[in-house]
Amino acid sequence: MEASPTPRVVPGRSCGSCTMCCKVLNIKELKKPPGLWCSHALPGKGCGIYADRPPVCRVFYCAWMQDPKFSPEWKPQKSKFVVFVQPDRSILHVAVDPNFPNAWTKPPFYAQIKKWAVEGAEEKRFVLVRIGPRLIAVLPDRDVDLGLVDPEDKLEVSRRPGGGGMTYDVEVRRQKPAADPDSASGPLG
């Protein structure tokens, strides 16, 4: 489920007309923020610069492409989100199409996502749901909407004993100052 130079794809699976990763992922090399279509994407067709696409795009395959345990409803074109694992395997990402912000909460998806959060927490593996600029941490004991979080920001997860087991907390460590939504920008100041 991770991006690698030689990805293993499930036999018989292909991206086909699915271009969801071209919308929901942050692609630094193309200065493409999460939740917006890549300027090179041809929705339903593929990549307009396929032969010259950046290395990060060349090696990326979503979890549906790499893991036979993902059934057909998990294909990003159908589910409206892309599941992938960070290369160090510490974070499982669910990148959701902002036009379908609740897609990940529908059956059978949410139950499995929550299971991943519970199973991974003991090994310090966490689940993050990104809906454009918005980030939600799926913790074993609850989901925490962190609001607008830059892809460069760092997260710090801590745990402490609680009445019913461990309680988890998550905090955003901003890498750059957050924009003040009340401040004006641009030529009109």
Secondary structure, DSSP 8 states (H G I E B T S, - for coil): -B--SS----TT---TT--THHHHS-BGGGTB-TTS--TTEETTTEETTGGG--HHHHH---HHHH-TTS-GGGSHHHHSEEEEE-TTSSEEEEEE-TTSTTGGGSTTHHHHHHHHHHHHHTTT-EEEEEETTEEEEE-SS-EEEEEE--TT-EEEEEEEEETTEEEEEEEEE-SS----TTS--STT-
